Amino acid sequence: MKKVRAAGYQFFIEKYELKVFPNRHRSFVSTAGTSKTVVVEGGVETTTFPPVRWPGDTVGDHLEFALKYDGTNLGILSALFSVVSATEIALWVESKPTGKYARRIWFLYEFLTGQTVPVKDVSQGNYIVLLEPDEYYTADLGKRVKRQRVVNNLLGNKEFCPVIRRTEKLISMEGINIHQQCDELLRSYPPELIRRALSYLYSKETKSSFELEHLKPSASRTERFIVSLEMATRRDFCNKEDLIGLQNRIVDERFMDSDYRNNQNYVGEMISFRDQRIHFVCPKPEDVESLMKGLLASHLSMMENAAELPAVIQAAIVAFGFVFVHPFEDGNGRIHRFLIHNILFLKNAVPEGLMFPVSAAMLKNPDLYNYALEAFSRPLLSLLKFDLDDLGKMTVKGETGNFYRYIDMTVQAETLFEFVKMIVDHELVVELDFLMDYDRARKAIQEVIDMPDQRLDLFIRLCLQNNGRLSAGKRKTHFAFLKDDELEAIEKIVQKELSSKRSLIE
């Protein structure tokens, strides 16, 4: 029976018992045979190579193999470099002073650890990119590092550095010209309808964002969030001062923060009188400041040095990065979704005069939204050790900051692209068509009986809530003035024009 040996990242994970997120690719080398096998299960691709591909027994051998076949995983490299000395890296680099994989590892060791590898600077040869642009989303204008003659084209920095792989799904979606499609859609409807639709979409997005968290805000909190969403089109909110101000506007005044949180936060649910099920453990409070500093700096860097980066990719990095850091006591989810709007506008993906009902799409497709969140939160739970006391106070053990610092956000980017595509291809059309049908219904009702606008809107809403008919109780309370023939006529109008779109008004 053939045996296999772990290679690349899997070699290090087993040898050093590294506590890391699973890499999307695992490598093994068989001890016999000549064929290569590939198995994909649970989103992880496992390749078993023939014996001739065994890389060797040194750290350098498996590092080179990992970069070649397993990709660039900053989380695993960071964990590995905490147990591998700079001297050991230096011995390998000196054996291959001009090799591109050696130079990349040399740079990443110093980048991730802050330690200097005892090797002289590379004095000649061409510069090489750190990440291959055909495999990863990268900065257009990478920074040249003379020491290794490497172009650092990462999308982040030491304090926060996500990686997004250029998958087939993302490549197929990045070619969609979102702005152009929206422009074409807008030209299909009357300008006055578009102006009214904008107000309607802001209200619906606000309601949906709160509903995703099972919240029913007061009218004043709702209005404050709508005003904030409108402001998302005018300026960049990715700075500490504006984020705190935003948090203060959208939460109950008793939970307003004046700084990032200083307590251990988590997301859970009560499953019995005494027990909780934990869904997500947030970074330790002492890590929040550096993580947020890194996240906001990476956003600025992308705005300046990654002009060609698709807007949805940057929105995924900033918005999901924010919610994974969870820097505030309350309001993190709503701000996370707000930032999607903010980045899409900053990157000119959404035309002026329009907004994407992102939260509404997420509310209609909760499994897809949860998939994006749980792709990070579920494997994270298996890596953490924590205690929860009788008062619900959590204590997280050990160093955990790098779990949130070096995230593969490919799944989150793919999911956000799916939501944006849903909105452009379907949701906006449905919403705009609904408004046209609603206008037609209102006009037809006014021809039967000329009632005030607010009373007319209430009638339509009450009918739709009761399968197209006004209940006897509601008629007695609100519409006793209607004659039987008038009621029958306007009920038929609602049934004809709007009954199939009941969910849009509720």
Secondary structure as UniProt FT lines:
FT   STRAND          4..7
FT   HELIX           9..16
FT   STRAND          25..30
FT   STRAND          37..41
FT   TURN            42..43
FT   STRAND          44..49
FT   HELIX           51..53
FT   HELIX           59..65
FT   HELIX           66..70
FT   HELIX           74..81
FT   TURN            82..83
FT   HELIX           86..95
FT   TURN            97..98
FT   HELIX           100..113
FT   STRAND          128..129
FT   TURN            133..135
FT   STRAND          143..145
FT   TURN            146..149
FT   STRAND          150..152
FT   TURN            158..159
FT   HELIX           168..174
FT   HELIX           178..186
FT   TURN            187..188
FT   HELIX           191..211
FT   TURN            212..214
FT   HELIX           219..231
FT   TURN            232..234
FT   HELIX           240..250
FT   HELIX           253..255
FT   STRAND          266..270
FT   STRAND          276..281
FT   HELIX           285..305
FT   TURN            307..308
FT   HELIX           311..325
FT   HELIX           332..346
FT   TURN            347..348
FT   TURN            352..353
FT   HELIX           358..364
FT   HELIX           366..383
FT   STRAND          385..388
FT   TURN            390..391
FT   STRAND          394..397
FT   HELIX           401..405
FT   HELIX           410..422
FT   HELIX           423..427
FT   HELIX           428..448
FT   HELIX           453..464
FT   TURN            465..468
FT   HELIX           472..478
FT   TURN            480..481
FT   HELIX           484..498
FT   HELIX           499..501
FT   HELIX           502..505
//
